[in-house]
Amino acid sequence: MANHVGAMGQRRWFWVLALVAASGCYVTAPIKPSQLALLDGYHDGEPRGGTVSVLSPDNKPTEIAGDSQIFLDLPDGTHGGTFRTIQVRDGRFYGVTENGQALQVPLGSIQAARVKEPNRPLQGLGYVLLVAVGGLVLLSGIVLYGLTHPDCGSNPCVGGRALRVAREAVTARATDAEGWRVDDSLLETASLPSDLRGALARLWTQSARDEHASVPAFSRLSLSLVALGAPAWLVGAAHRAALDEIAHARLAFSLASAYAGTPVGPGPLPELQTATAVTATSLVELSAESLIDGCLLEGVAAEVLRRALIRARDPRARAALAVIARDEASHAALAWDVVHWCCQRGGDPVRRGLTAALKKVPSSIASPSVPDALAGALADHGWLGADVWGDALADTVAVVAARVAALAAG
């Protein structure tokens, strides 16, 4: 089962955010995608001239140096990290990261960009408070509000879009049901230690339950979209996302069954028998729901899966992660499409609702329980610990806050 961060951990989040300017931690600042042109000539992990000053969306300066990490939000997800080389020519960004990832994308396709860098003492708390649209004042306010106004139900699931009934995330229990597996005959598990097989069976079972619950979650999203008059392309995208989640659940149940040595499948989900079909009755509600469950939580999941894919060594795990990571990034992008449509249709009330929804951002996230003794082996199979989830949450909150601020500004 998932490992929930308690009140002490949540308070620690606040103090980490509040004191980051005085520590050696990394800080994240949004930058204008157009400013990436200033990085042309980046070579051997260093900007030309040693450092480059770039501007945030609200025209605040920040410096990119050799120890900076750069992340780009593209239609298929977030890419980047520590770059070895960067060239910007004819409106296109060309970059190669230190782990060999090559990016060649038009500047116009970059939805948002950010730099993550070690906090430099001379920049001080004042600079940190300005980043990520209000910086730590906004983010610490989000944390404090989340501690006293928990309006997101239980800590969200770690894979797929949460299925919420009465504000609580629900999943079906695991049984020995058939019918949710794909061919797993090529997966050899006998050579793995029994404790590793047991941990992998447990982790993939939880992942499968989360992905399975995402199927009706997207079905309910499509109903809400139709109820509010959404265009066909948005309704179709919601249905395609539900089909993606069926494929994810089948992959995960197949892996769980192989590691467990016995069939694993979903049992009934009785909560749906009394659940409302439409989850949002207004554009304000729909945009806020999409912001939290889609833009943020699926964005976090996509980022962790991206990192897990880089770290994983097991071929079968990599194949599954590649599919799920791609689709979760697409689902997060769909959530932003829903948010933008709601803003176009609903105007200022929707934008104000999005700003209010930021105060309900969870200050922690349920992460897989990865035993310390098996951390390395599980990472080889695509399972990363709570520190990676916490880092991905912090980065994604900064991006979400920046994009909401841009929407609020019209």
PyMOL commands that set and color helices and strands:
alter all, ss='L'
color gray80, all
select helices_A, chain A and resi 7-22+33-39+107-109+121-128+131-148+194-227+232-260+270-273+283-311+315-346+348-360+372-380+386-408
alter helices_A, ss='H'
color red, helices_A
select strands_A, chain A and resi 2-3+26-31+52-55+61-64+69-74+77-81+83-89+92-97+102-106+112-118+164-165+168-169+174-175+265-266+367-368
alter strands_A, ss='S'
color yellow, strands_A
deselect
rebuild
show_as cartoon
